[in-house]
Amino acid sequence: MTITYEIISKDDEKIVLKDIEKNAFYKIENTTPFNINVSPFLKEVKPIFNYIFLDEVPDVLLFGVPFNQGSRAPQSQVNQFPQLLREASLKLTQFNHYPISKPLNFYELDTQQKIDCGRVLDLGDVKSFDNHSERVAIQKVSSYCVNSTLPFICIGGDHSYTYDIISSFSKMDKKIAIWVVDAHNDLFGNPENLDHGNVFFHIAQLPFVEAIVQIGGRGFRTDSQLVQHPKVVQITKQQASKEKITELLEKYSHLDGYLSIDMDALDPIYFPYVDFRVPNGFNNNELLEIINLIFNFSNIKAVDIVEGSVGGNSSGGDYDIPLHILIRILNNLFVHKGVKKINGIIQ
């Protein structure tokens, strides 16, 4: 009979275990078998949900991108969002088991559902290393995730770094579709400088990106800000019906997909902690319905959640909505992992 221990903490050398039956604690040598060959570009932090994964192969990878160098907002603090979301997740602490790993799962009281997220490896937060910039570090870590062939999620950070993530998919030699839920189209601005306001102009130049579908645009624009691009389909918040989104999902269902969620897609009533608030946005359930719909039709390989910022109480419930979104994304990445779909039908 195998004795099961809870993993309480780890560092580069030791792992602290708790004997569940005896309520005793032990230290063992850290010999994690999963090879992370980009560790110099990662800062070890308390993992999401305090779920410490030590096995050989996880189901989903996750990493934080505390980056704000591409924001147009003066003194933007979106770089703090990964840490705030990590802190918020600790109210749902789930110790993993050793030596047999326990999948990460939750129970939603409203629906009485078990939400399976599989075995999640939190790589930590991206950091600059040696003479390499943060952008190079992001590219290194995202390329590692793409090469692993595992689905992954990134928590940012300003929207400009989505370019660095998407660029990593060039190695796959496949066309992809980008699905974006955002209050802004992010196509406007000086094309010489990549930033969060023109990131999709730059992504559209990548030859392997076949289409970018933007859902949720709203608010006012000047004539010069009404930018169009032949690869970009724009669906405003008012146009974002299930039928319209499904029509486009069917059109691009032959492509692998990437999902990018800007937290300002939500109405500020529900989540005000963003740099550029726009009224009349989605509520949480509407956004989750769109996310589920995209996963049902598209083979999503990776997801980012960006542009959350400071201002709320991370332990007092102010970040529960992005936490709920994160859980649902992890669940979708796990459930749909390796599943081939054409027009919403599993092949």
BAKOL-391597 format. One line per 2 residues: number of its first residue (from 1); their letters; for each residue x, y, z of N, C-alpha, C. Coordinates in steps of 0.1 Angstrom, whole numbers, always signed. Example, Ala and Ser with C-alpha at 12.3 -4.5 7.8 and 13.67 -1.06 7.14 Angstrom:
2
1 = AS = +132 -57 +78 +123 -45 +78 +132 -33 +78; +128 -22 +71 +137 -11 +71 +129 +0 +79
% end
This chain:
347
1 = MT = +9 -12 +0 +0 +0 +0 +9 +13 +0; +6 +21 -9 +14 +34 -11 +9 +44 -1
3 = IT = +18 +50 +7 +14 +61 +16 +14 +74 +8; +3 +81 +9 +1 +94 +2 +5 +106 +11
5 = YE = +12 +115 +6 +16 +127 +13 +11 +139 +6; +8 +150 +13 +5 +163 +7 +18 +170 +5
7 = II = +19 +177 -6 +31 +185 -9 +28 +199 -3; +35 +203 +7 +33 +216 +14 +41 +227 +7
9 = SK = +53 +225 +3 +61 +235 -3 +73 +228 -9; +80 +236 -18 +93 +231 -24 +102 +243 -27
11 = DD = +115 +240 -28 +124 +249 -34 +133 +242 -43; +144 +248 -47 +153 +241 -56 +159 +228 -51
13 = EK = +160 +227 -38 +167 +215 -32 +158 +206 -24; +148 +211 -17 +139 +203 -8 +124 +204 -11
15 = IV = +117 +193 -8 +103 +193 -9 +98 +190 +5; +88 +197 +10 +82 +195 +24 +69 +187 +22
17 = LK = +68 +175 +28 +57 +167 +27 +50 +166 +40; +36 +163 +40 +29 +161 +52 +22 +147 +51
19 = DI = +25 +139 +61 +19 +126 +62 +4 +128 +67; -5 +126 +58 -19 +129 +61 -25 +121 +73
21 = EK = -21 +108 +74 -26 +100 +85 -20 +104 +98; -7 +106 +98 +0 +108 +111 +2 +123 +114
23 = NA = -2 +132 +105 +0 +146 +107 +14 +150 +110; +23 +143 +103 +38 +145 +105 +44 +151 +92
25 = FY = +55 +158 +94 +61 +165 +82 +75 +160 +80; +78 +159 +67 +91 +154 +63 +97 +163 +52
27 = KI = +110 +162 +51 +117 +169 +39 +124 +158 +31; +122 +159 +18 +129 +150 +9 +136 +159 -2
29 = EN = +145 +152 -9 +153 +159 -20 +144 +162 -31; +145 +174 -37 +137 +177 -49 +144 +172 -61
31 = TT = +138 +162 -67 +143 +156 -80 +132 +156 -90; +125 +167 -92 +114 +169 -101 +118 +164 -115
33 = PF = +111 +154 -121 +116 +148 -134 +112 +157 -146; +102 +166 -145 +98 +174 -157 +109 +184 -160
35 = NI = +115 +183 -172 +127 +191 -175 +122 +205 -180; +125 +215 -173 +122 +229 -177 +135 +235 -181
37 = NV = +138 +235 -194 +151 +239 -199 +152 +255 -201; +141 +262 -197 +141 +276 -197 +140 +282 -184
39 = SP = +144 +275 -173 +143 +279 -160 +150 +292 -157; +161 +296 -163 +167 +309 -161 +158 +321 -164
41 = FL = +148 +319 -172 +139 +329 -176 +126 +329 -168; +126 +321 -157 +114 +320 -149 +118 +323 -134
43 = KE = +109 +331 -128 +110 +333 -113 +100 +324 -106; +106 +317 -97 +97 +307 -89 +89 +315 -79
45 = VK = +76 +313 -80 +66 +320 -71 +57 +310 -65; +49 +314 -55 +39 +305 -50 +29 +301 -61
47 = PI = +28 +289 -64 +20 +285 -76 +5 +288 -74; -2 +289 -85 -16 +291 -85 -23 +280 -77
49 = FN = -32 +284 -68 -40 +275 -59 -31 +268 -50; -18 +272 -49 -8 +265 -41 -7 +250 -45
51 = YI = -10 +248 -58 -9 +234 -63 +4 +231 -69; +12 +223 -62 +26 +221 -66 +27 +207 -73
53 = FL = +30 +208 -86 +30 +196 -94 +45 +191 -96; +47 +178 -94 +61 +173 -94 +62 +161 -104
55 = DE = +52 +157 -110 +52 +145 -119 +59 +148 -132; +60 +138 -140 +67 +139 -153 +60 +148 -163
57 = VP = +47 +145 -166 +40 +152 -176 +27 +158 -171; +25 +171 -171 +12 +177 -167 +2 +176 -178
59 = DV = -10 +180 -176 -20 +182 -186 -20 +196 -192; -17 +206 -184 -17 +220 -188 -6 +227 -181
61 = LL = +0 +236 -189 +11 +245 -184 +5 +259 -181; +11 +266 -172 +6 +280 -169 +19 +288 -165
63 = FG = +19 +301 -169 +29 +310 -164 +24 +324 -164; +30 +332 -155 +27 +346 -154 +36 +355 -162
65 = VP = +30 +366 -166 +38 +376 -174 +37 +390 -168; +44 +393 -157 +43 +406 -151 +50 +417 -159
67 = FN = +43 +421 -170 +49 +430 -180 +40 +442 -183; +46 +454 -183 +38 +465 -186 +45 +475 -195
69 = QG = +56 +470 -201 +64 +479 -210 +57 +483 -223; +46 +476 -226 +39 +479 -239 +26 +486 -237
71 = SR = +24 +491 -225 +11 +499 -222 +13 +513 -225; +2 +519 -230 +2 +534 -232 -3 +541 -219
73 = AP = -8 +534 -210 -13 +541 -197 -1 +545 -189; -1 +558 -185 +10 +563 -177 +11 +555 -164
75 = QS = +22 +550 -160 +24 +543 -148 +15 +531 -146; +12 +524 -157 +4 +512 -156 +9 +502 -147
77 = QV = -1 +496 -139 +3 +485 -130 -2 +471 -133; -4 +470 -146 -9 +457 -151 +1 +445 -148
79 = NQ = +13 +449 -146 +24 +439 -143 +21 +432 -130; +12 +438 -121 +10 +432 -108 -2 +422 -109
81 = FP = -9 +421 -120 -21 +413 -121 -17 +398 -118; -7 +392 -124 -4 +378 -121 -3 +375 -106
83 = QL = +4 +384 -99 +6 +382 -85 -8 +383 -77; -16 +393 -81 -29 +395 -75 -38 +382 -77
85 = LR = -38 +377 -89 -46 +365 -92 -41 +353 -85; -28 +352 -83 -22 +341 -75 -27 +342 -61
87 = EA = -26 +354 -55 -31 +356 -42 -45 +353 -40; -54 +357 -50 -68 +354 -49 -70 +339 -50
89 = SL = -62 +332 -57 -64 +318 -58 -62 +310 -45; -54 +316 -36 -50 +308 -24 -62 +305 -15
91 = KL = -74 +312 -17 -86 +309 -9 -91 +295 -14; -86 +290 -25 -90 +277 -30 -77 +268 -30
93 = TQ = -69 +269 -20 -57 +261 -19 -60 +246 -21; -52 +240 -30 -53 +225 -32 -39 +220 -32
95 = FN = -35 +213 -21 -22 +206 -20 -22 +194 -29; -12 +193 -37 -10 +181 -45 -6 +169 -37
97 = HY = -6 +157 -42 -2 +145 -35 +11 +139 -40; +18 +133 -31 +31 +127 -35 +31 +112 -29
99 = PI = +35 +102 -37 +40 +103 -50 +30 +102 -62; +18 +100 -59 +7 +99 -69 +0 +113 -70
101 = SK = +1 +119 -81 -4 +133 -82 -20 +132 -82; -25 +143 -77 -40 +144 -76 -44 +156 -86
103 = PL = -53 +153 -95 -57 +164 -104 -63 +176 -97; -62 +187 -103 -67 +199 -97 -82 +200 -101
105 = NF = -91 +201 -91 -105 +201 -94 -112 +210 -84; -124 +215 -88 -132 +224 -80 -147 +219 -80
107 = YE = -154 +225 -71 -169 +222 -71 -176 +235 -72; -185 +237 -82 -193 +249 -83 -206 +247 -76
109 = LD = -208 +255 -66 -220 +253 -58 -233 +257 -65; -232 +267 -74 -244 +272 -81 -249 +261 -90
111 = TQ = -241 +253 -97 -245 +243 -106 -244 +229 -101; -237 +227 -89 -235 +214 -83 -226 +206 -92
113 = QK = -217 +213 -100 -208 +206 -109 -194 +204 -103; -188 +193 -107 -173 +192 -105 -166 +197 -117
115 = ID = -156 +206 -114 -149 +212 -125 -135 +207 -125; -132 +198 -135 -119 +191 -136 -109 +200 -144
117 = CG = -97 +202 -138 -87 +210 -145 -75 +202 -148; -75 +189 -145 -63 +181 -148 -52 +184 -139
119 = RV = -40 +180 -143 -27 +183 -136 -21 +195 -141; -20 +205 -134 -15 +218 -139 -1 +221 -133
121 = LD = +8 +224 -142 +22 +228 -138 +23 +243 -140; +24 +250 -128 +27 +265 -129 +42 +267 -130
123 = LG = +46 +272 -141 +61 +274 -143 +66 +286 -135; +58 +295 -130 +63 +307 -124 +60 +319 -132
125 = DV = +67 +330 -129 +66 +342 -137 +78 +344 -146; +76 +349 -158 +87 +352 -167 +95 +364 -161
127 = KS = +108 +363 -163 +117 +374 -158 +129 +375 -169; +134 +387 -169 +146 +389 -177 +158 +382 -171
129 = FD = +167 +378 -180 +179 +371 -175 +191 +375 -183; +202 +377 -175 +215 +381 -181 +212 +394 -189
131 = NH = +216 +394 -202 +214 +405 -211 +201 +405 -219; +193 +395 -216 +181 +393 -224 +169 +402 -218
133 = SE = +162 +407 -227 +150 +416 -223 +139 +407 -218; +129 +413 -212 +116 +406 -208 +109 +400 -220
135 = RV = +110 +407 -231 +103 +402 -243 +110 +389 -248; +123 +389 -248 +130 +377 -252 +127 +365 -242
137 = AI = +126 +369 -229 +122 +359 -219 +108 +353 -222; +99 +362 -225 +85 +357 -229 +86 +348 -240
139 = QK = +93 +351 -251 +94 +343 -263 +101 +330 -260; +111 +330 -251 +117 +317 -247 +108 +308 -240
141 = VS = +100 +313 -230 +91 +305 -223 +79 +300 -231; +74 +309 -239 +62 +305 -248 +67 +295 -258
143 = SY = +79 +296 -264 +84 +286 -273 +86 +273 -267; +90 +273 -254 +91 +260 -247 +78 +253 -245
145 = CV = +67 +261 -242 +54 +256 -241 +49 +250 -254; +51 +258 -265 +46 +253 -278 +53 +240 -282
147 = NS = +66 +239 -279 +74 +227 -283 +70 +215 -274; +65 +218 -262 +60 +207 -254 +48 +200 -259
149 = TL = +41 +207 -268 +28 +203 -274 +17 +203 -263; +19 +208 -251 +9 +208 -241 +1 +221 -242
151 = PF = -12 +221 -240 -19 +234 -239 -14 +243 -228; -15 +256 -229 -10 +264 -219 -17 +277 -218
153 = IC = -16 +284 -206 -23 +296 -203 -13 +306 -198; -13 +319 -202 -5 +329 -197 -13 +340 -190
155 = IG = -8 +345 -179 -16 +355 -171 -7 +368 -172; -12 +378 -178 -4 +391 -180 -10 +401 -171
157 = GD = -4 +413 -171 +5 +418 -182 -3 +426 -192; +4 +435 -199 -3 +443 -210 -5 +434 -222
159 = HS = -14 +439 -231 -18 +431 -242 -7 +429 -253; +3 +438 -253 +13 +438 -263 +21 +425 -263
161 = YT = +23 +418 -252 +31 +406 -252 +24 +394 -259; +11 +396 -262 +4 +385 -270 +11 +383 -283
163 = YD = +18 +393 -288 +25 +392 -301 +37 +382 -299; +44 +383 -287 +55 +374 -285 +50 +359 -283
165 = II = +39 +358 -277 +33 +344 -275 +29 +338 -289; +22 +346 -297 +17 +341 -310 +29 +338 -319
167 = SS = +39 +346 -318 +51 +344 -327 +57 +330 -325; +56 +325 -313 +61 +312 -310 +55 +301 -318
169 = FS = +43 +303 -323 +36 +293 -330 +41 +291 -345; +50 +300 -349 +55 +299 -362 +63 +286 -364
171 = KM = +68 +280 -354 +75 +267 -355 +66 +256 -358; +53 +257 -356 +44 +246 -358 +41 +244 -373
173 = DK = +44 +254 -381 +42 +253 -395 +27 +250 -399; +18 +257 -391 +4 +256 -393 -3 +269 -393
175 = KI = -13 +271 -401 -21 +283 -400 -30 +283 -387; -32 +294 -381 -40 +295 -369 -50 +307 -370
177 = AI = -60 +306 -362 -70 +317 -360 -69 +322 -346; -69 +335 -344 -68 +341 -331 -82 +346 -327
179 = WV = -87 +343 -316 -100 +347 -310 -97 +357 -299; -103 +368 -300 -100 +379 -290 -113 +384 -284
181 = VD = -114 +385 -271 -125 +391 -265 -120 +404 -258; -124 +416 -262 -118 +428 -259 -127 +440 -262
183 = AH = -126 +450 -254 -134 +462 -256 -128 +471 -268; -115 +468 -271 -108 +476 -281 -103 +467 -292
185 = ND = -100 +473 -303 -96 +465 -315 -80 +464 -315; -73 +473 -308 -59 +472 -307 -52 +472 -321
187 = LF = -57 +480 -330 -51 +481 -344 -45 +495 -347; -47 +504 -337 -44 +518 -340 -31 +523 -333
189 = GN = -24 +531 -340 -12 +536 -334 +0 +535 -343; +11 +541 -339 +24 +541 -346 +28 +527 -349
191 = PE = +28 +522 -362 +32 +509 -365 +47 +506 -363; +55 +516 -360 +69 +514 -358 +71 +509 -343
193 = NL = +62 +511 -335 +63 +507 -321 +52 +498 -317; +56 +486 -313 +46 +476 -308 +42 +480 -294
195 = DH = +28 +481 -292 +23 +484 -279 +9 +477 -278; +3 +479 -267 -10 +472 -264 -21 +478 -273
197 = GN = -19 +490 -278 -30 +496 -287 -29 +492 -301; -18 +486 -306 -17 +482 -320 -12 +468 -321
199 = VF = -12 +460 -311 -7 +446 -311 -12 +438 -322; -25 +439 -325 -31 +430 -335 -28 +435 -349
201 = FH = -24 +447 -351 -19 +451 -364 -6 +443 -366; +3 +442 -356 +15 +435 -358 +13 +420 -359
203 = IA = +3 +414 -351 +0 +400 -352 -5 +396 -366; -13 +406 -372 -19 +403 -385 -8 +402 -396
205 = QL = +4 +407 -393 +14 +406 -403 +21 +392 -403; +19 +384 -393 +25 +371 -392 +19 +362 -403
207 = PF = +26 +356 -412 +21 +349 -423 +13 +337 -419; +15 +331 -408 +8 +319 -404 -5 +322 -397
209 = VE = -8 +334 -394 -21 +339 -388 -30 +341 -400; -40 +332 -401 -50 +333 -412 -61 +343 -408
211 = AI = -66 +344 -396 -77 +352 -392 -76 +356 -378; -81 +369 -375 -82 +374 -361 -97 +378 -360
213 = VQ = -104 +372 -350 -118 +375 -348 -118 +382 -335; -123 +395 -335 -123 +403 -323 -138 +405 -319
215 = IG = -141 +401 -306 -154 +401 -301 -155 +411 -289; -165 +420 -290 -168 +428 -278 -164 +443 -279
217 = GR = -160 +447 -291 -157 +462 -293 -168 +471 -289; -166 +482 -283 -176 +491 -279 -171 +505 -276
219 = GF = -179 +514 -274 -175 +528 -271 -173 +536 -283; -167 +548 -282 -165 +557 -293 -151 +557 -299
221 = RT = -151 +560 -312 -138 +561 -319 -138 +573 -328; -127 +579 -331 -126 +589 -341 -124 +582 -355
223 = DS = -125 +590 -365 -123 +585 -379 -110 +577 -380; -99 +584 -375 -86 +578 -377 -84 +565 -369
225 = QL = -93 +563 -359 -92 +551 -350 -100 +539 -356; -108 +542 -366 -115 +531 -372 -107 +523 -382
227 = VQ = -98 +515 -377 -88 +508 -385 -94 +494 -389; -93 +491 -402 -97 +478 -407 -84 +470 -412
229 = HP = -85 +457 -413 -75 +449 -418 -81 +437 -425; -76 +433 -436 -83 +421 -443 -83 +408 -435
231 = KV = -74 +406 -426 -74 +394 -418 -83 +395 -405; -87 +407 -402 -94 +410 -390 -109 +411 -392
233 = VQ = -117 +403 -384 -131 +404 -384 -135 +410 -370; -143 +420 -371 -147 +428 -358 -162 +426 -355
235 = IT = -164 +420 -344 -178 +419 -339 -180 +427 -327; -188 +437 -328 -190 +446 -316 -198 +439 -305
237 = KQ = -198 +445 -293 -206 +439 -282 -220 +437 -286; -226 +446 -293 -240 +445 -297 -243 +434 -307
239 = QA = -232 +431 -315 -234 +421 -326 -230 +407 -321; -225 +406 -308 -220 +393 -304 -230 +383 -300
241 = SK = -238 +379 -309 -248 +368 -307 -241 +354 -308; -247 +344 -302 -242 +331 -304 -242 +327 -318
243 = EK = -252 +331 -326 -253 +327 -340 -242 +333 -348; -239 +346 -346 -228 +353 -353 -215 +346 -350
245 = IT = -212 +344 -337 -199 +338 -333 -198 +324 -339; -208 +316 -338 -208 +302 -343 -205 +302 -358
247 = EL = -211 +311 -365 -209 +312 -380 -194 +313 -383; -187 +322 -375 -173 +324 -378 -165 +312 -372
249 = LE = -169 +306 -361 -162 +294 -356 -163 +283 -366; -174 +281 -372 -175 +271 -383 -166 +274 -395
251 = KY = -165 +286 -398 -157 +290 -410 -142 +287 -407; -138 +289 -395 -124 +287 -392 -121 +274 -384
253 = SH = -130 +265 -383 -129 +253 -375 -118 +244 -379; -113 +245 -392 -102 +237 -397 -89 +241 -391
255 = LD = -88 +253 -385 -76 +259 -380 -74 +256 -365; -62 +255 -360 -59 +255 -346 -62 +270 -341
257 = GY = -65 +271 -328 -69 +284 -323 -61 +289 -311; -61 +302 -309 -55 +309 -298 -65 +318 -293
259 = LS = -67 +319 -279 -77 +327 -273 -71 +338 -265; -74 +350 -267 -69 +361 -259 -80 +369 -252
261 = ID = -80 +370 -239 -90 +377 -232 -85 +389 -225; -90 +401 -229 -87 +413 -222 -97 +416 -211
263 = MD = -93 +418 -199 -102 +420 -188 -112 +432 -190; -108 +441 -199 -118 +452 -201 -130 +448 -210
265 = AL = -130 +435 -214 -142 +430 -221 -154 +430 -212; -151 +429 -199 -161 +429 -189 -166 +443 -186
267 = DP = -178 +445 -183 -183 +458 -179 -176 +462 -166; -173 +475 -164 -166 +479 -152 -174 +477 -139
269 = IY = -187 +476 -141 -195 +473 -129 -191 +460 -123; -187 +450 -131 -183 +437 -126 -168 +436 -123
271 = FP = -160 +443 -131 -145 +442 -129 -139 +456 -133; -137 +465 -124 -132 +478 -127 -117 +480 -127
273 = YV = -110 +469 -124 -96 +470 -122 -88 +468 -135; -90 +478 -144 -83 +478 -157 -79 +493 -160
275 = DF = -70 +494 -169 -65 +508 -172 -75 +516 -180; -82 +510 -189 -91 +517 -198 -105 +511 -197
277 = RV = -113 +517 -188 -127 +512 -186 -136 +517 -197; -145 +508 -201 -155 +511 -212 -168 +505 -207
279 = PN = -179 +514 -205 -192 +509 -200 -199 +500 -210; -209 +493 -205 -218 +484 -214 -210 +472 -219
281 = GF = -202 +466 -211 -195 +454 -215 -202 +442 -211; -195 +430 -213 -201 +417 -209 -202 +416 -194
283 = NN = -212 +408 -190 -211 +403 -176 -204 +390 -176; -201 +385 -164 -193 +373 -162 -199 +361 -170
285 = NE = -212 +359 -169 -218 +347 -175 -217 +348 -190; -219 +360 -196 -218 +362 -210 -204 +359 -215
287 = LL = -194 +364 -208 -181 +361 -212 -178 +346 -211; -182 +339 -201 -180 +325 -200 -187 +317 -211
289 = EI = -198 +322 -215 -206 +315 -226 -198 +316 -239; -192 +328 -241 -184 +330 -253 -171 +321 -253
291 = IN = -165 +320 -241 -153 +312 -240 -157 +297 -242; -167 +292 -236 -172 +278 -238 -175 +276 -253
293 = LI = -181 +285 -259 -185 +283 -273 -173 +282 -282; -163 +291 -280 -150 +290 -287 -144 +277 -285
295 = FN = -143 +272 -273 -136 +259 -271 -144 +247 -277; -157 +248 -278 -165 +238 -284 -163 +236 -299
297 = FS = -159 +247 -305 -157 +246 -320 -142 +246 -324; -134 +253 -317 -120 +255 -321 -110 +246 -313
299 = NI = -100 +242 -319 -89 +235 -312 -79 +245 -306; -83 +250 -294 -75 +260 -288 -63 +254 -282
301 = KA = -51 +260 -286 -38 +255 -281 -33 +263 -269; -37 +275 -268 -32 +284 -257 -41 +296 -255
303 = VD = -40 +301 -243 -49 +312 -239 -41 +323 -231; -44 +335 -233 -39 +345 -224 -50 +353 -217
305 = IV = -48 +358 -205 -57 +367 -198 -48 +379 -195; -52 +391 -200 -44 +403 -199 -51 +415 -194
307 = EG = -43 +425 -191 -48 +438 -188 -56 +440 -175; -56 +430 -166 -61 +432 -152 -51 +441 -145
309 = SV = -56 +448 -135 -47 +458 -128 -50 +458 -113; -44 +468 -106 -45 +469 -92 -57 +477 -88
311 = GG = -60 +477 -75 -71 +485 -70 -81 +477 -61; -81 +464 -62 -90 +456 -54 -83 +449 -43
313 = NS = -91 +442 -36 -86 +433 -25 -85 +419 -30; -72 +414 -31 -70 +401 -37 -76 +389 -28
315 = SG = -77 +392 -15 -82 +381 -7 -97 +384 -3; -102 +395 -7 -116 +399 -3 -126 +397 -13
317 = GD = -123 +390 -25 -133 +387 -35 -133 +396 -47; -124 +407 -47 -125 +416 -58 -119 +410 -71
319 = YD = -111 +399 -70 -106 +392 -82 -112 +379 -84; -124 +376 -78 -130 +363 -80 -135 +361 -94
321 = IP = -139 +372 -101 -143 +370 -115 -132 +365 -124; -120 +372 -124 -110 +366 -133 -105 +352 -128
323 = LH = -107 +350 -115 -103 +336 -110 -113 +326 -115; -126 +330 -116 -136 +321 -122 -133 +318 -136
325 = IL = -129 +329 -143 -126 +328 -158 -114 +318 -159; -104 +320 -151 -92 +311 -151 -95 +297 -149
327 = IR = -104 +294 -139 -108 +280 -137 -115 +274 -149; -124 +282 -155 -131 +276 -166 -122 +274 -178
329 = IL = -112 +283 -180 -103 +281 -191 -94 +268 -188; -89 +267 -176 -82 +255 -173 -90 +242 -175
331 = NN = -103 +243 -171 -112 +231 -174 -113 +229 -189; -115 +239 -196 -117 +237 -211 -104 +232 -217
333 = LF = -93 +237 -213 -80 +232 -219 -78 +218 -216; -82 +213 -204 -80 +199 -200 -90 +190 -207
335 = VH = -103 +194 -207 -114 +186 -213 -112 +184 -228; -108 +195 -235 -106 +195 -249 -92 +192 -254
337 = KG = -84 +188 -245 -70 +185 -249 -69 +173 -258; -63 +176 -270 -61 +166 -280 -74 +162 -287
339 = VK = -85 +169 -285 -98 +165 -291 -99 +173 -305; -101 +166 -316 -102 +172 -329 -117 +175 -331
341 = KI = -120 +187 -336 -134 +191 -338 -135 +197 -352; -146 +194 -359 -149 +201 -371 -164 +205 -370
343 = NG = -166 +218 -371 -179 +224 -369 -186 +220 -356; -178 +219 -346 -183 +216 -333 -185 +202 -330
345 = II = -182 +193 -340 -184 +179 -339 -170 +172 -336; -169 +164 -325 -157 +157 -322 -154 +146 -332
347 = Q = -142 +146 -337 -138 +137 -348 -132 +124 -342
% end
